[in-house]
């Protein structure tokens, strides 16, 4: 979701307090954004993490670094919110 899509979602859902897009690859940015949202709202009721990346191509041609980044974004990074 980009910023424009986040704004559309907020406009479409009455009473929605906050919508934020965060680069889950940047753990410090995630922590800072969550802290600012919690500080602004004084609570955090729900979090939706919708993140996924992938590598296209034969496994033998894909670098280990690419696999590690995919695992980090798709599995580990969402936990950084909490």
HELIX and SHEET records of a PDB file:
HELIX    1   1 UNK A    3  UNK A   12  1                                  10    
HELIX    2   2 UNK A   27  UNK A   41  1                                  15    
HELIX    3   3 UNK A   59  UNK A   61  5                                   3    
HELIX    4   4 UNK A   64  UNK A   71  1                                   8    
HELIX    5   5 UNK A   72  UNK A   76  3                                   5    
HELIX    6   6 UNK A   77  UNK A   81  5                                   5    
END                                                                             
